[in-house]
Amino acid sequence: MADSSSYIHMVHHLIEECLIFNMSKEECMEALYKHANIMPAITSTVWSELEKENKDFFEGYYNTRRDAQTQSISSSSC
């Protein structure tokens, strides 16, 4: 690959878009493979590096996703 750093930067940007849509890692891997032909292993690797560099953000992100899923389940059982 001619410029792997720009490719990784593009994957990083696309992962950020997935985060805006509140996607899980698995959902993001599937979406990027389907829509941008990015291999899931690459998405997974970049996601994992982002988690290491931004522990506080991802902790809050996962808590927010969990809370939203819990709320959705509670709402649908009424």
mmCIF file of the N, C-alpha and C atoms, coordinates in Angstrom:
data_MODEL
# 
_entry.id   MODEL 
# 
loop_
_atom_site.group_PDB 
_atom_site.id 
_atom_site.type_symbol 
_atom_site.label_atom_id 
_atom_site.label_alt_id 
_atom_site.label_comp_id 
_atom_site.label_asym_id 
_atom_site.label_entity_id 
_atom_site.label_seq_id 
_atom_site.pdbx_PDB_ins_code 
_atom_site.Cartn_x 
_atom_site.Cartn_y 
_atom_site.Cartn_z 
_atom_site.occupancy 
_atom_site.B_iso_or_equiv 
_atom_site.pdbx_formal_charge 
_atom_site.auth_seq_id 
_atom_site.auth_comp_id 
_atom_site.auth_asym_id 
_atom_site.auth_atom_id 
_atom_site.pdbx_PDB_model_num 
ATOM 1   N N  . MET A 1 1  ? 0.855   -1.181 0.000  1.00 0.00 ? 1  MET A N  1 
ATOM 2   C CA . MET A 1 1  ? 0.000   0.000  0.000  1.00 0.00 ? 1  MET A CA 1 
ATOM 3   C C  . MET A 1 1  ? 0.894   1.235  0.000  1.00 0.00 ? 1  MET A C  1 
ATOM 4   N N  . ALA A 1 2  ? 0.563   2.171  -0.846 1.00 0.00 ? 2  ALA A N  1 
ATOM 5   C CA . ALA A 1 2  ? 1.409   3.345  -1.023 1.00 0.00 ? 2  ALA A CA 1 
ATOM 6   C C  . ALA A 1 2  ? 1.482   4.207  0.232  1.00 0.00 ? 2  ALA A C  1 
ATOM 7   N N  . ASP A 1 3  ? 0.334   4.483  0.843  1.00 0.00 ? 3  ASP A N  1 
ATOM 8   C CA . ASP A 1 3  ? 0.342   5.357  2.007  1.00 0.00 ? 3  ASP A CA 1 
ATOM 9   C C  . ASP A 1 3  ? -0.551  4.756  3.091  1.00 0.00 ? 3  ASP A C  1 
ATOM 10  N N  . SER A 1 4  ? 0.029   3.843  3.857  1.00 0.00 ? 4  SER A N  1 
ATOM 11  C CA . SER A 1 4  ? -0.765  3.142  4.869  1.00 0.00 ? 4  SER A CA 1 
ATOM 12  C C  . SER A 1 4  ? -1.242  4.073  5.979  1.00 0.00 ? 4  SER A C  1 
ATOM 13  N N  . SER A 1 5  ? -0.484  5.139  6.276  1.00 0.00 ? 5  SER A N  1 
ATOM 14  C CA . SER A 1 5  ? -0.925  6.041  7.342  1.00 0.00 ? 5  SER A CA 1 
ATOM 15  C C  . SER A 1 5  ? -2.207  6.772  6.946  1.00 0.00 ? 5  SER A C  1 
ATOM 16  N N  . SER A 1 6  ? -2.361  7.135  5.674  1.00 0.00 ? 6  SER A N  1 
ATOM 17  C CA . SER A 1 6  ? -3.597  7.801  5.256  1.00 0.00 ? 6  SER A CA 1 
ATOM 18  C C  . SER A 1 6  ? -4.758  6.811  5.247  1.00 0.00 ? 6  SER A C  1 
ATOM 19  N N  . TYR A 1 7  ? -4.486  5.545  4.942  1.00 0.00 ? 7  TYR A N  1 
ATOM 20  C CA . TYR A 1 7  ? -5.520  4.504  4.982  1.00 0.00 ? 7  TYR A CA 1 
ATOM 21  C C  . TYR A 1 7  ? -6.003  4.304  6.419  1.00 0.00 ? 7  TYR A C  1 
ATOM 22  N N  . ILE A 1 8  ? -5.068  4.209  7.349  1.00 0.00 ? 8  ILE A N  1 
ATOM 23  C CA . ILE A 1 8  ? -5.413  4.050  8.769  1.00 0.00 ? 8  ILE A CA 1 
ATOM 24  C C  . ILE A 1 8  ? -6.185  5.271  9.253  1.00 0.00 ? 8  ILE A C  1 
ATOM 25  N N  . HIS A 1 9  ? -5.776  6.455  8.821  1.00 0.00 ? 9  HIS A N  1 
ATOM 26  C CA . HIS A 1 9  ? -6.488  7.681  9.193  1.00 0.00 ? 9  HIS A CA 1 
ATOM 27  C C  . HIS A 1 9  ? -7.925  7.643  8.666  1.00 0.00 ? 9  HIS A C  1 
ATOM 28  N N  . MET A 1 10 ? -8.112  7.145  7.434  1.00 0.00 ? 10 MET A N  1 
ATOM 29  C CA . MET A 1 10 ? -9.448  7.034  6.872  1.00 0.00 ? 10 MET A CA 1 
ATOM 30  C C  . MET A 1 10 ? -10.297 6.061  7.692  1.00 0.00 ? 10 MET A C  1 
ATOM 31  N N  . VAL A 1 11 ? -9.720  4.909  8.068  1.00 0.00 ? 11 VAL A N  1 
ATOM 32  C CA . VAL A 1 11 ? -10.443 3.934  8.886  1.00 0.00 ? 11 VAL A CA 1 
ATOM 33  C C  . VAL A 1 11 ? -10.807 4.565  10.228 1.00 0.00 ? 11 VAL A C  1 
ATOM 34  N N  . HIS A 1 12 ? -9.872  5.283  10.819 1.00 0.00 ? 12 HIS A N  1 
ATOM 35  C CA . HIS A 1 12 ? -10.112 5.996  12.080 1.00 0.00 ? 12 HIS A CA 1 
ATOM 36  C C  . HIS A 1 12 ? -11.317 6.928  11.927 1.00 0.00 ? 12 HIS A C  1 
ATOM 37  N N  . HIS A 1 13 ? -11.332 7.709  10.862 1.00 0.00 ? 13 HIS A N  1 
ATOM 38  C CA . HIS A 1 13 ? -12.437 8.635  10.617 1.00 0.00 ? 13 HIS A CA 1 
ATOM 39  C C  . HIS A 1 13 ? -13.766 7.879  10.467 1.00 0.00 ? 13 HIS A C  1 
ATOM 40  N N  . LEU A 1 14 ? -13.750 6.780  9.727  1.00 0.00 ? 14 LEU A N  1 
ATOM 41  C CA . LEU A 1 14 ? -14.982 6.002  9.531  1.00 0.00 ? 14 LEU A CA 1 
ATOM 42  C C  . LEU A 1 14 ? -15.461 5.389  10.845 1.00 0.00 ? 14 LEU A C  1 
ATOM 43  N N  . ILE A 1 15 ? -14.541 4.972  11.695 1.00 0.00 ? 15 ILE A N  1 
ATOM 44  C CA . ILE A 1 15 ? -14.916 4.461  13.022 1.00 0.00 ? 15 ILE A CA 1 
ATOM 45  C C  . ILE A 1 15 ? -15.575 5.577  13.829 1.00 0.00 ? 15 ILE A C  1 
ATOM 46  N N  . GLU A 1 16 ? -15.046 6.779  13.742 1.00 0.00 ? 16 GLU A N  1 
ATOM 47  C CA . GLU A 1 16 ? -15.670 7.911  14.438 1.00 0.00 ? 16 GLU A CA 1 
ATOM 48  C C  . GLU A 1 16 ? -17.103 8.118  13.956 1.00 0.00 ? 16 GLU A C  1 
ATOM 49  N N  . GLU A 1 17 ? -17.340 7.932  12.671 1.00 0.00 ? 17 GLU A N  1 
ATOM 50  C CA . GLU A 1 17 ? -18.700 8.024  12.137 1.00 0.00 ? 17 GLU A CA 1 
ATOM 51  C C  . GLU A 1 17 ? -19.587 6.933  12.739 1.00 0.00 ? 17 GLU A C  1 
ATOM 52  N N  . CYS A 1 18 ? -19.053 5.744  12.868 1.00 0.00 ? 18 CYS A N  1 
ATOM 53  C CA . CYS A 1 18 ? -19.804 4.651  13.496 1.00 0.00 ? 18 CYS A CA 1 
ATOM 54  C C  . CYS A 1 18 ? -20.154 5.004  14.945 1.00 0.00 ? 18 CYS A C  1 
ATOM 55  N N  . LEU A 1 19 ? -19.220 5.622  15.648 1.00 0.00 ? 19 LEU A N  1 
ATOM 56  C CA . LEU A 1 19 ? -19.461 6.010  17.036 1.00 0.00 ? 19 LEU A CA 1 
ATOM 57  C C  . LEU A 1 19 ? -20.587 7.042  17.122 1.00 0.00 ? 19 LEU A C  1 
ATOM 58  N N  . ILE A 1 20 ? -20.647 7.941  16.163 1.00 0.00 ? 20 ILE A N  1 
ATOM 59  C CA . ILE A 1 20 ? -21.721 8.933  16.138 1.00 0.00 ? 20 ILE A CA 1 
ATOM 60  C C  . ILE A 1 20 ? -23.079 8.227  16.043 1.00 0.00 ? 20 ILE A C  1 
ATOM 61  N N  . PHE A 1 21 ? -23.105 7.117  15.307 1.00 0.00 ? 21 PHE A N  1 
ATOM 62  C CA . PHE A 1 21 ? -24.344 6.354  15.149 1.00 0.00 ? 21 PHE A CA 1 
ATOM 63  C C  . PHE A 1 21 ? -24.518 5.303  16.241 1.00 0.00 ? 21 PHE A C  1 
ATOM 64  N N  . ASN A 1 22 ? -23.691 5.397  17.288 1.00 0.00 ? 22 ASN A N  1 
ATOM 65  C CA . ASN A 1 22 ? -23.813 4.538  18.477 1.00 0.00 ? 22 ASN A CA 1 
ATOM 66  C C  . ASN A 1 22 ? -23.681 3.052  18.146 1.00 0.00 ? 22 ASN A C  1 
ATOM 67  N N  . MET A 1 23 ? -22.808 2.722  17.198 1.00 0.00 ? 23 MET A N  1 
ATOM 68  C CA . MET A 1 23 ? -22.609 1.335  16.792 1.00 0.00 ? 23 MET A CA 1 
ATOM 69  C C  . MET A 1 23 ? -21.640 0.628  17.728 1.00 0.00 ? 23 MET A C  1 
ATOM 70  N N  . SER A 1 24 ? -21.821 -0.675 17.844 1.00 0.00 ? 24 SER A N  1 
ATOM 71  C CA . SER A 1 24 ? -20.853 -1.496 18.561 1.00 0.00 ? 24 SER A CA 1 
ATOM 72  C C  . SER A 1 24 ? -19.653 -1.736 17.647 1.00 0.00 ? 24 SER A C  1 
ATOM 73  N N  . LYS A 1 25 ? -18.603 -2.287 18.213 1.00 0.00 ? 25 LYS A N  1 
ATOM 74  C CA . LYS A 1 25 ? -17.416 -2.629 17.422 1.00 0.00 ? 25 LYS A CA 1 
ATOM 75  C C  . LYS A 1 25 ? -17.794 -3.585 16.302 1.00 0.00 ? 25 LYS A C  1 
ATOM 76  N N  . GLU A 1 26 ? -18.602 -4.586 16.618 1.00 0.00 ? 26 GLU A N  1 
ATOM 77  C CA . GLU A 1 26 ? -19.000 -5.590 15.634 1.00 0.00 ? 26 GLU A CA 1 
ATOM 78  C C  . GLU A 1 26 ? -19.857 -4.969 14.530 1.00 0.00 ? 26 GLU A C  1 
ATOM 79  N N  . GLU A 1 27 ? -20.783 -4.089 14.917 1.00 0.00 ? 27 GLU A N  1 
ATOM 80  C CA . GLU A 1 27 ? -21.615 -3.411 13.921 1.00 0.00 ? 27 GLU A CA 1 
ATOM 81  C C  . GLU A 1 27 ? -20.767 -2.534 13.009 1.00 0.00 ? 27 GLU A C  1 
ATOM 82  N N  . CYS A 1 28 ? -19.786 -1.870 13.580 1.00 0.00 ? 28 CYS A N  1 
ATOM 83  C CA . CYS A 1 28 ? -18.885 -1.021 12.807 1.00 0.00 ? 28 CYS A CA 1 
ATOM 84  C C  . CYS A 1 28 ? -18.046 -1.859 11.848 1.00 0.00 ? 28 CYS A C  1 
ATOM 85  N N  . MET A 1 29 ? -17.526 -2.973 12.323 1.00 0.00 ? 29 MET A N  1 
ATOM 86  C CA . MET A 1 29 ? -16.735 -3.848 11.460 1.00 0.00 ? 29 MET A CA 1 
ATOM 87  C C  . MET A 1 29 ? -17.573 -4.314 10.265 1.00 0.00 ? 29 MET A C  1 
ATOM 88  N N  . GLU A 1 30 ? -18.811 -4.692 10.527 1.00 0.00 ? 30 GLU A N  1 
ATOM 89  C CA . GLU A 1 30 ? -19.704 -5.163 9.460  1.00 0.00 ? 30 GLU A CA 1 
ATOM 90  C C  . GLU A 1 30 ? -20.026 -4.030 8.479  1.00 0.00 ? 30 GLU A C  1 
ATOM 91  N N  . ALA A 1 31 ? -20.333 -2.854 9.008  1.00 0.00 ? 31 ALA A N  1 
ATOM 92  C CA . ALA A 1 31 ? -20.689 -1.715 8.148  1.00 0.00 ? 31 ALA A CA 1 
ATOM 93  C C  . ALA A 1 31 ? -19.516 -1.290 7.272  1.00 0.00 ? 31 ALA A C  1 
ATOM 94  N N  . LEU A 1 32 ? -18.322 -1.213 7.849  1.00 0.00 ? 32 LEU A N  1 
ATOM 95  C CA . LEU A 1 32 ? -17.170 -0.776 7.058  1.00 0.00 ? 32 LEU A CA 1 
ATOM 96  C C  . LEU A 1 32 ? -16.799 -1.809 6.002  1.00 0.00 ? 32 LEU A C  1 
ATOM 97  N N  . TYR A 1 33 ? -16.998 -3.082 6.309  1.00 0.00 ? 33 TYR A N  1 
ATOM 98  C CA . TYR A 1 33 ? -16.735 -4.117 5.312  1.00 0.00 ? 33 TYR A CA 1 
ATOM 99  C C  . TYR A 1 33 ? -17.758 -4.019 4.180  1.00 0.00 ? 33 TYR A C  1 
ATOM 100 N N  . LYS A 1 34 ? -19.025 -3.861 4.543  1.00 0.00 ? 34 LYS A N  1 
ATOM 101 C CA . LYS A 1 34 ? -20.097 -3.822 3.558  1.00 0.00 ? 34 LYS A CA 1 
ATOM 102 C C  . LYS A 1 34 ? -20.044 -2.565 2.689  1.00 0.00 ? 34 LYS A C  1 
ATOM 103 N N  . HIS A 1 35 ? -19.800 -1.407 3.294  1.00 0.00 ? 35 HIS A N  1 
ATOM 104 C CA . HIS A 1 35 ? -19.910 -0.143 2.574  1.00 0.00 ? 35 HIS A CA 1 
ATOM 105 C C  . HIS A 1 35 ? -18.588 0.434  2.081  1.00 0.00 ? 35 HIS A C  1 
ATOM 106 N N  . ALA A 1 36 ? -17.475 0.038  2.698  1.00 0.00 ? 36 ALA A N  1 
ATOM 107 C CA . ALA A 1 36 ? -16.179 0.609  2.303  1.00 0.00 ? 36 ALA A CA 1 
ATOM 108 C C  . ALA A 1 36 ? -15.147 -0.462 1.964  1.00 0.00 ? 36 ALA A C  1 
ATOM 109 N N  . ASN A 1 37 ? -15.577 -1.733 1.998  1.00 0.00 ? 37 ASN A N  1 
ATOM 110 C CA . ASN A 1 37 ? -14.697 -2.858 1.669  1.00 0.00 ? 37 ASN A CA 1 
ATOM 111 C C  . ASN A 1 37 ? -13.428 -2.875 2.525  1.00 0.00 ? 37 ASN A C  1 
ATOM 112 N N  . ILE A 1 38 ? -13.586 -2.518 3.802  1.00 0.00 ? 38 ILE A N  1 
ATOM 113 C CA . ILE A 1 38 ? -12.466 -2.545 4.749  1.00 0.00 ? 38 ILE A CA 1 
ATOM 114 C C  . ILE A 1 38 ? -12.567 -3.848 5.526  1.00 0.00 ? 38 ILE A C  1 
ATOM 115 N N  . MET A 1 39 ? -11.510 -4.603 5.516  1.00 0.00 ? 39 MET A N  1 
ATOM 116 C CA . MET A 1 39 ? -11.505 -5.902 6.179  1.00 0.00 ? 39 MET A CA 1 
ATOM 117 C C  . MET A 1 39 ? -11.768 -5.733 7.676  1.00 0.00 ? 39 MET A C  1 
ATOM 118 N N  . PRO A 1 40 ? -12.610 -6.606 8.241  1.00 0.00 ? 40 PRO A N  1 
ATOM 119 C CA . PRO A 1 40 ? -12.939 -6.504 9.664  1.00 0.00 ? 40 PRO A CA 1 
ATOM 120 C C  . PRO A 1 40 ? -11.716 -6.515 10.583 1.00 0.00 ? 40 PRO A C  1 
ATOM 121 N N  . ALA A 1 41 ? -10.688 -7.252 10.232 1.00 0.00 ? 41 ALA A N  1 
ATOM 122 C CA . ALA A 1 41 ? -9.487  -7.297 11.071 1.00 0.00 ? 41 ALA A CA 1 
ATOM 123 C C  . ALA A 1 41 ? -8.817  -5.928 11.161 1.00 0.00 ? 41 ALA A C  1 
ATOM 124 N N  . ILE A 1 42 ? -8.874  -5.159 10.080 1.00 0.00 ? 42 ILE A N  1 
ATOM 125 C CA . ILE A 1 42 ? -8.281  -3.820 10.092 1.00 0.00 ? 42 ILE A CA 1 
ATOM 126 C C  . ILE A 1 42 ? -9.106  -2.897 10.984 1.00 0.00 ? 42 ILE A C  1 
ATOM 127 N N  . THR A 1 43 ? -10.437 -2.942 10.807 1.00 0.00 ? 43 THR A N  1 
ATOM 128 C CA . THR A 1 43 ? -11.308 -2.123 11.641 1.00 0.00 ? 43 THR A CA 1 
ATOM 129 C C  . THR A 1 43 ? -11.118 -2.476 13.112 1.00 0.00 ? 43 THR A C  1 
ATOM 130 N N  . SER A 1 44 ? -11.062 -3.756 13.406 1.00 0.00 ? 44 SER A N  1 
ATOM 131 C CA . SER A 1 44 ? -10.895 -4.222 14.781 1.00 0.00 ? 44 SER A CA 1 
ATOM 132 C C  . SER A 1 44 ? -9.583  -3.716 15.382 1.00 0.00 ? 44 SER A C  1 
ATOM 133 N N  . THR A 1 45 ? -8.525  -3.780 14.603 1.00 0.00 ? 45 THR A N  1 
ATOM 134 C CA . THR A 1 45 ? -7.212  -3.336 15.078 1.00 0.00 ? 45 THR A CA 1 
ATOM 135 C C  . THR A 1 45 ? -7.206  -1.837 15.359 1.00 0.00 ? 45 THR A C  1 
ATOM 136 N N  . VAL A 1 46 ? -7.746  -1.050 14.437 1.00 0.00 ? 46 VAL A N  1 
ATOM 137 C CA . VAL A 1 46 ? -7.778  0.397  14.632 1.00 0.00 ? 46 VAL A CA 1 
ATOM 138 C C  . VAL A 1 46 ? -8.676  0.740  15.816 1.00 0.00 ? 46 VAL A C  1 
ATOM 139 N N  . TRP A 1 47 ? -9.829  0.070  15.926 1.00 0.00 ? 47 TRP A N  1 
ATOM 140 C CA . TRP A 1 47 ? -10.746 0.300  17.055 1.00 0.00 ? 47 TRP A CA 1 
ATOM 141 C C  . TRP A 1 47 ? -10.026 0.015  18.370 1.00 0.00 ? 47 TRP A C  1 
ATOM 142 N N  . SER A 1 48 ? -9.325  -1.107 18.431 1.00 0.00 ? 48 SER A N  1 
ATOM 143 C CA . SER A 1 48 ? -8.612  -1.488 19.667 1.00 0.00 ? 48 SER A CA 1 
ATOM 144 C C  . SER A 1 48 ? -7.561  -0.459 20.043 1.00 0.00 ? 48 SER A C  1 
ATOM 145 N N  . GLU A 1 49 ? -6.855  0.067  19.058 1.00 0.00 ? 49 GLU A N  1 
ATOM 146 C CA . GLU A 1 49 ? -5.867  1.110  19.334 1.00 0.00 ? 49 GLU A CA 1 
ATOM 147 C C  . GLU A 1 49 ? -6.536  2.379  19.842 1.00 0.00 ? 49 GLU A C  1 
ATOM 148 N N  . LEU A 1 50 ? -7.682  2.720  19.260 1.00 0.00 ? 50 LEU A N  1 
ATOM 149 C CA . LEU A 1 50 ? -8.420  3.888  19.739 1.00 0.00 ? 50 LEU A CA 1 
ATOM 150 C C  . LEU A 1 50 ? -8.871  3.685  21.184 1.00 0.00 ? 50 LEU A C  1 
ATOM 151 N N  . GLU A 1 51 ? -9.300  2.468  21.517 1.00 0.00 ? 51 GLU A N  1 
ATOM 152 C CA . GLU A 1 51 ? -9.690  2.165  22.901 1.00 0.00 ? 51 GLU A CA 1 
ATOM 153 C C  . GLU A 1 51 ? -8.522  2.369  23.861 1.00 0.00 ? 51 GLU A C  1 
ATOM 154 N N  . LYS A 1 52 ? -7.336  1.921  23.461 1.00 0.00 ? 52 LYS A N  1 
ATOM 155 C CA . LYS A 1 52 ? -6.154  2.074  24.316 1.00 0.00 ? 52 LYS A CA 1 
ATOM 156 C C  . LYS A 1 52 ? -5.815  3.545  24.536 1.00 0.00 ? 52 LYS A C  1 
ATOM 157 N N  . GLU A 1 53 ? -5.937  4.343  23.474 1.00 0.00 ? 53 GLU A N  1 
ATOM 158 C CA . GLU A 1 53 ? -5.565  5.756  23.538 1.00 0.00 ? 53 GLU A CA 1 
ATOM 159 C C  . GLU A 1 53 ? -6.636  6.622  24.205 1.00 0.00 ? 53 GLU A C  1 
ATOM 160 N N  . ASN A 1 54 ? -7.862  6.131  24.266 1.00 0.00 ? 54 ASN A N  1 
ATOM 161 C CA . ASN A 1 54 ? -8.993  6.934  24.749 1.00 0.00 ? 54 ASN A CA 1 
ATOM 162 C C  . ASN A 1 54 ? -9.846  6.134  25.734 1.00 0.00 ? 54 ASN A C  1 
ATOM 163 N N  . LYS A 1 55 ? -9.205  5.600  26.765 1.00 0.00 ? 55 LYS A N  1 
ATOM 164 C CA . LYS A 1 55 ? -9.890  4.717  27.714 1.00 0.00 ? 55 LYS A CA 1 
ATOM 165 C C  . LYS A 1 55 ? -11.113 5.373  28.344 1.00 0.00 ? 55 LYS A C  1 
ATOM 166 N N  . ASP A 1 56 ? -10.985 6.607  28.780 1.00 0.00 ? 56 ASP A N  1 
ATOM 167 C CA . ASP A 1 56 ? -12.105 7.297  29.438 1.00 0.00 ? 56 ASP A CA 1 
ATOM 168 C C  . ASP A 1 56 ? -13.291 7.467  28.488 1.00 0.00 ? 56 ASP A C  1 
ATOM 169 N N  . PHE A 1 57 ? -12.997 7.861  27.249 1.00 0.00 ? 57 PHE A N  1 
ATOM 170 C CA . PHE A 1 57 ? -14.073 8.032  26.272 1.00 0.00 ? 57 PHE A CA 1 
ATOM 171 C C  . PHE A 1 57 ? -14.830 6.727  26.063 1.00 0.00 ? 57 PHE A C  1 
ATOM 172 N N  . PHE A 1 58 ? -14.097 5.641  25.823 1.00 0.00 ? 58 PHE A N  1 
ATOM 173 C CA . PHE A 1 58 ? -14.754 4.373  25.525 1.00 0.00 ? 58 PHE A CA 1 
ATOM 174 C C  . PHE A 1 58 ? -15.481 3.809  26.742 1.00 0.00 ? 58 PHE A C  1 
ATOM 175 N N  . GLU A 1 59 ? -14.973 4.052  27.921 1.00 0.00 ? 59 GLU A N  1 
ATOM 176 C CA . GLU A 1 59 ? -15.686 3.615  29.121 1.00 0.00 ? 59 GLU A CA 1 
ATOM 177 C C  . GLU A 1 59 ? -17.056 4.293  29.170 1.00 0.00 ? 59 GLU A C  1 
ATOM 178 N N  . GLY A 1 60 ? -17.072 5.593  28.940 1.00 0.00 ? 60 GLY A N  1 
ATOM 179 C CA . GLY A 1 60 ? -18.337 6.320  28.912 1.00 0.00 ? 60 GLY A CA 1 
ATOM 180 C C  . GLY A 1 60 ? -19.224 5.887  27.758 1.00 0.00 ? 60 GLY A C  1 
ATOM 181 N N  . TYR A 1 61 ? -18.616 5.642  26.608 1.00 0.00 ? 61 TYR A N  1 
ATOM 182 C CA . TYR A 1 61 ? -19.361 5.208  25.422 1.00 0.00 ? 61 TYR A CA 1 
ATOM 183 C C  . TYR A 1 61 ? -20.062 3.881  25.678 1.00 0.00 ? 61 TYR A C  1 
ATOM 184 N N  . TYR A 1 62 ? -19.319 2.924  26.238 1.00 0.00 ? 62 TYR A N  1 
ATOM 185 C CA . TYR A 1 62 ? -19.915 1.607  26.504 1.00 0.00 ? 62 TYR A CA 1 
ATOM 186 C C  . TYR A 1 62 ? -20.996 1.697  27.578 1.00 0.00 ? 62 TYR A C  1 
ATOM 187 N N  . ASN A 1 63 ? -20.791 2.532  28.584 1.00 0.00 ? 63 ASN A N  1 
ATOM 188 C CA . ASN A 1 63 ? -21.815 2.718  29.617 1.00 0.00 ? 63 ASN A CA 1 
ATOM 189 C C  . ASN A 1 63 ? -23.080 3.333  29.022 1.00 0.00 ? 63 ASN A C  1 
ATOM 190 N N  . THR A 1 64 ? -22.918 4.308  28.155 1.00 0.00 ? 64 THR A N  1 
ATOM 191 C CA . THR A 1 64 ? -24.066 4.944  27.508 1.00 0.00 ? 64 THR A CA 1 
ATOM 192 C C  . THR A 1 64 ? -24.812 3.950  26.627 1.00 0.00 ? 64 THR A C  1 
ATOM 193 N N  . ARG A 1 65 ? -24.069 3.144  25.871 1.00 0.00 ? 65 ARG A N  1 
ATOM 194 C CA . ARG A 1 65 ? -24.712 2.116  25.018 1.00 0.00 ? 65 ARG A CA 1 
ATOM 195 C C  . ARG A 1 65 ? -25.472 1.112  25.878 1.00 0.00 ? 65 ARG A C  1 
ATOM 196 N N  . ARG A 1 66 ? -24.858 0.676  26.962 1.00 0.00 ? 66 ARG A N  1 
ATOM 197 C CA . ARG A 1 66 ? -25.497 -0.298 27.857 1.00 0.00 ? 66 ARG A CA 1 
ATOM 198 C C  . ARG A 1 66 ? -26.774 0.289  28.451 1.00 0.00 ? 66 ARG A C  1 
ATOM 199 N N  . ASP A 1 67 ? -26.690 1.535  28.920 1.00 0.00 ? 67 ASP A N  1 
ATOM 200 C CA . ASP A 1 67 ? -27.855 2.194  29.509 1.00 0.00 ? 67 ASP A CA 1 
ATOM 201 C C  . ASP A 1 67 ? -28.978 2.352  28.489 1.00 0.00 ? 67 ASP A C  1 
ATOM 202 N N  . ALA A 1 68 ? -28.632 2.717  27.264 1.00 0.00 ? 68 ALA A N  1 
ATOM 203 C CA . ALA A 1 68 ? -29.639 2.884  26.216 1.00 0.00 ? 68 ALA A CA 1 
ATOM 204 C C  . ALA A 1 68 ? -30.301 1.551  25.891 1.00 0.00 ? 68 ALA A C  1 
ATOM 205 N N  . GLN A 1 69 ? -29.522 0.475  25.855 1.00 0.00 ? 69 GLN A N  1 
ATOM 206 C CA . GLN A 1 69 ? -30.084 -0.846 25.575 1.00 0.00 ? 69 GLN A CA 1 
ATOM 207 C C  . GLN A 1 69 ? -30.980 -1.296 26.720 1.00 0.00 ? 69 GLN A C  1 
ATOM 208 N N  . THR A 1 70 ? -30.565 -1.037 27.942 1.00 0.00 ? 70 THR A N  1 
ATOM 209 C CA . THR A 1 70 ? -31.373 -1.390 29.108 1.00 0.00 ? 70 THR A CA 1 
ATOM 210 C C  . THR A 1 70 ? -32.684 -0.626 29.087 1.00 0.00 ? 70 THR A C  1 
ATOM 211 N N  . GLN A 1 71 ? -32.623 0.647  28.772 1.00 0.00 ? 71 GLN A N  1 
ATOM 212 C CA . GLN A 1 71 ? -33.819 1.480  28.712 1.00 0.00 ? 71 GLN A CA 1 
ATOM 213 C C  . GLN A 1 71 ? -34.738 1.005  27.603 1.00 0.00 ? 71 GLN A C  1 
ATOM 214 N N  . SER A 1 72 ? -34.186 0.624  26.474 1.00 0.00 ? 72 SER A N  1 
ATOM 215 C CA . SER A 1 72 ? -34.981 0.137  25.356 1.00 0.00 ? 72 SER A CA 1 
ATOM 216 C C  . SER A 1 72 ? -35.694 -1.158 25.704 1.00 0.00 ? 72 SER A C  1 
ATOM 217 N N  . ILE A 1 73 ? -35.001 -2.046 26.395 1.00 0.00 ? 73 ILE A N  1 
ATOM 218 C CA . ILE A 1 73 ? -35.609 -3.308 26.824 1.00 0.00 ? 73 ILE A CA 1 
ATOM 219 C C  . ILE A 1 73 ? -36.727 -3.039 27.822 1.00 0.00 ? 73 ILE A C  1 
ATOM 220 N N  . SER A 1 74 ? -36.488 -2.130 28.769 1.00 0.00 ? 74 SER A N  1 
ATOM 221 C CA . SER A 1 74 ? -37.512 -1.782 29.771 1.00 0.00 ? 74 SER A CA 1 
ATOM 222 C C  . SER A 1 74 ? -38.740 -1.173 29.110 1.00 0.00 ? 74 SER A C  1 
ATOM 223 N N  . SER A 1 75 ? -38.526 -0.323 28.130 1.00 0.00 ? 75 SER A N  1 
ATOM 224 C CA . SER A 1 75 ? -39.644 0.337  27.445 1.00 0.00 ? 75 SER A CA 1 
ATOM 225 C C  . SER A 1 75 ? -40.481 -0.662 26.648 1.00 0.00 ? 75 SER A C  1 
ATOM 226 N N  . SER A 1 76 ? -39.815 -1.632 26.027 1.00 0.00 ? 76 SER A N  1 
ATOM 227 C CA . SER A 1 76 ? -40.546 -2.585 25.194 1.00 0.00 ? 76 SER A CA 1 
ATOM 228 C C  . SER A 1 76 ? -41.293 -3.623 26.015 1.00 0.00 ? 76 SER A C  1 
ATOM 229 N N  . SER A 1 77 ? -40.949 -3.779 27.276 1.00 0.00 ? 77 SER A N  1 
ATOM 230 C CA . SER A 1 77 ? -41.630 -4.779 28.105 1.00 0.00 ? 77 SER A CA 1 
ATOM 231 C C  . SER A 1 77 ? -42.873 -4.214 28.792 1.00 0.00 ? 77 SER A C  1 
ATOM 232 N N  . CYS A 1 78 ? -43.133 -2.934 28.607 1.00 0.00 ? 78 CYS A N  1 
ATOM 233 C CA . CYS A 1 78 ? -44.326 -2.313 29.229 1.00 0.00 ? 78 CYS A CA 1 
ATOM 234 C C  . CYS A 1 78 ? -45.571 -2.579 28.424 1.00 0.00 ? 78 CYS A C  1 
# 
